[in-house]
Amino acid sequence: MKHSMKSIPLAKPEINQDDIDAVTQVLQSSHLSRGPKVDQFEQAFSQAVDSSYACAVSSGTAGLIIALQALGVKAGDEVITPSFTVPATVNSIVAIGAIPVMVDIESETYGIDPNVLLQAITSKTKAIIIVHVFGKSAKAKIIIDIAKQHQLKVIEDACEAVGNRYENQALGTLADIGVFAFYPNKQITTGEGGMLVTDNPDLLHKFQLLRNHGRSMNGDLYDQVGFGWNFRLSDINAALGLSQLARIEKIKAQRQKIEKQYQNYLDQNNEITCPKFSSCENGSAWFVYVVKIKEYNRDEVFNAMNQSGIQCGRYFAPVHLQPFYRQKYPNLNLNNTEKIAAQCLALPFFADLKAENIEYICDKLHKYTK
Ligand SMILES: Cc1ncc(COP(=O)(O)O)c(C=O)c1O
């Protein structure tokens, strides 16, 4: 008998009946946008991460653009960012005419290397974007200290880090502004969506103007008091986010269990380095499960896994090596970024990934790394 090939996706949202009911309820109301669900989602989110204020937006990218503008970053200013991230982090800087200064990462957290940061700061530097890669905390405290010494603003790109903490403080709440994202591959989803958090009421006010055409929340609907976009989140999306957020601890526990299962299978394989979840404080909220494979066979393994029906990712592809940025920065070499990126392989990772599928994935990985 011929066995049908397995088909295991890299990521999958976890949607239950509560989510469906929550969205249906909004659809049956007359408030599809600018209704009560956005406020409720913001309140619940700020409570969950213990931040004073939250402002829901249409995507993580929208959140990053708003964050930069709210901090006063202008055309021609330099913003320091890693290249080991998604294009959105760097694109958000370009979107407002500022100049991305991409720096190398360190090997422990895959975040900005604090040792190279100092050399990248110039008189034009205005801000730093810290990325918590794969949901794991970057060396944020050290970077924030350096930023303070140079009067620089700091944004945490916590788009992959919802639900994770550093020394008992939620990632995204360590710096001036934190930005989260809720695309369906994330720990919790709103379909598309994002969230800005801050403890500064002036920044909150700026977020609200920037997200809604520069119109004040308190004034007349048609009074435009500043510049702004339409970066609003709809109530449909917010209702889904609210319902998902209510069970984030359960989702985290499921992801943690999957990590441990992976680790048990993969630890015996010398060709593979597992991510160290023990260094993720208060348990895992990892966004993806990325192992390191020796450079010489990563692409072969990637292709073989995909051909076996196991969707894997070459995650991240460094931004400075993408054709669009390569032509702008032809001589930029970020050695550690390039070395680590060439070894990374993202394995399927989502809350209801079945144990038998994890075993199947690991068996294939053992086979292809021999
Ligand atoms: C690190 C990081 N930054 C920014 C974003 C952008 O978020 P969005 O896709 O919601 O615009 C993502 C999403 O994948 C991300 O992983």
Ligand as a Chemical Component Dictionary entry (heavy atoms), coordinates in Angstrom:
data_LIG
# 
_chem_comp.id                   LIG 
_chem_comp.type                 NON-POLYMER 
_chem_comp.pdbx_formal_charge   0 
_chem_comp.three_letter_code    LIG 
# 
loop_
_chem_comp_atom.comp_id 
_chem_comp_atom.atom_id 
_chem_comp_atom.alt_atom_id 
_chem_comp_atom.type_symbol 
_chem_comp_atom.charge 
_chem_comp_atom.model_Cartn_x 
_chem_comp_atom.model_Cartn_y 
_chem_comp_atom.model_Cartn_z 
_chem_comp_atom.pdbx_ordinal 
LIG C1 C1 C 0 10.953 40.856 14.012 1  
LIG C2 C2 C 0 9.754  41.328 13.241 2  
LIG N1 N1 N 0 9.595  42.657 13.045 3  
LIG C3 C3 C 0 8.548  43.125 12.362 4  
LIG C4 C4 C 0 7.573  42.304 11.841 5  
LIG C5 C5 C 0 6.473  42.902 11.009 6  
LIG O1 O1 O 0 5.200  42.602 11.445 7  
LIG P1 P1 P 0 3.987  42.622 10.404 8  
LIG O2 O2 O 0 4.169  41.483 9.479  9  
LIG O3 O3 O 0 2.784  42.503 11.269 10 
LIG O4 O4 O 0 4.033  43.932 9.699  11 
LIG C6 C6 C 0 7.688  40.917 12.027 12 
LIG C7 C7 C 0 6.683  39.993 11.484 13 
LIG O5 O5 O 0 6.949  38.973 10.935 14 
LIG C8 C8 C 0 8.822  40.414 12.736 15 
LIG O6 O6 O 0 8.994  39.092 12.898 16 
# 
loop_
_chem_comp_bond.comp_id 
_chem_comp_bond.atom_id_1 
_chem_comp_bond.atom_id_2 
_chem_comp_bond.value_order 
_chem_comp_bond.pdbx_ordinal 
LIG C1 C2 SING 1  
LIG C2 N1 SING 2  
LIG C2 C8 DOUB 3  
LIG N1 C3 DOUB 4  
LIG C3 C4 SING 5  
LIG C4 C5 SING 6  
LIG C4 C6 DOUB 7  
LIG C5 O1 SING 8  
LIG O1 P1 SING 9  
LIG P1 O2 DOUB 10 
LIG P1 O3 SING 11 
LIG P1 O4 SING 12 
LIG C6 C7 SING 13 
LIG C6 C8 SING 14 
LIG C7 O5 DOUB 15 
LIG C8 O6 SING 16 
# 
